C-alpha cells in the first residue's frame, strides 16, 4: 500500500477521473476525503471507497466558493491533524468558438478550472509547509498544451494550471512540498458529453491507439491489454516481436550475425570476454557491415 494513512483531499471526486482517483487512493490505503458539489454523488462515492476498507469522509463543497473550501480544510485538519495530498481535479467545460463564447461561459470555466485550484492550494499550503511535506497534484490537459477547437476558456485554464504548477513547485519544493500536474489526453468520462462528436473524432485520430482513454472498469470490461507497468510490457528476449500494447507485430527479426565469427554481437562479446587474458582472441570481431571492404549488411 503506497499511500497508507496519507490524508488526501480529492476535488471533483464524485465521478469520472476524480472518482477513479479516489478509489485508487482507497485501495492504496489513503485516508480519502471526497470533495464534490453534488451531495448525493458525494455520498455514493464515499460508500464505494468505504467498501474498499478505506477511512473516508465526504464534503459537499463548491470549490469556487472560498469559504466552503476553507471550512472543509479546517474540518480535515481538525479531525486528522494533517493534510498529505491535495488532488485538484474538479473541472468543467463550456465550449464555443471564439466569436460565440459568452462571458458567462468564459468565467464559469476560469472559476472552476483555475481560480478554484488557487483556492484549494492556498487553503492547504500552510499545513503542508508546517509539516515540511505534502503533494499537490493539479489536473491540466493536453488541451492546455496544444489548444483545441471551441475551447478558448478551457485551454487557457489548463495552460494556467501548468503555470501554477511550475510556480508553486519553485516556491514550495525547497519546503518539502511537491507540486505536479497531469495532462491527460481524452478520457471517456461525462465531461466529454458536451464536446461535439466531430471534435472527439479529430482527437481520436491523433491518438496512436485510435481510441480514447478508458477508466479501469471499462478497460477490464472490454478486455483490453494493460499498458505500461502491466504484464504486457516488452518482453526481454523478444524485442521487436511484441509491442508494449500487446499487439503482435509479426515474426521476430533474425539476429544480425558477425561475418567474422558467425556469432551474434552479444555472443561474440561474451566469447571475447571469456577469452580475455588468454591472448589475441580477447577483442570481439566487427560485424560484417563494418568489416573493411564490406558494403552489404550482415544477415
Ligand atoms: P467529470 O465531469 O466526469 O467530473 C468532474 C467532477 O468535478 C464532477 O463530479 C463535478 O461535479 C465536479 N465539479 C465540477 N465543478 C465543481 C465545483 N465547482 N466544485 C466541486 N466539484 C465540482 O470530469 P472528468 O473527465 O473526470 O475530468 C476531471 C478533470 O480532468 C477535470 O479537471 C478535467 O478538465 C480533466 N481532464 C479530463 C479529460 C477527459 O478527457 N475526461 C482530459 C484531460 C483533463
Boltz pocket constraint, residues with backbone or C-beta under 6 A from the ligand:
constraints:
  - pocket:
      binder: B
      contacts: [[A, 11], [A, 12], [A, 13], [A, 14], [A, 15], [A, 16], [A, 17], [A, 18], [A, 35], [A, 36], [A, 37], [A, 38], [A, 61], [A, 62], [A, 63], [A, 64], [A, 88], [A, 89], [A, 90], [A, 91], [A, 92], [A, 112], [A, 139], [A, 140], [A, 141], [A, 142], [A, 183], [A, 184], [A, 185], [A, 186], [A, 187], [A, 188], [A, 189], [A, 190], [A, 191], [A, 192]]
      max_distance: 6.0
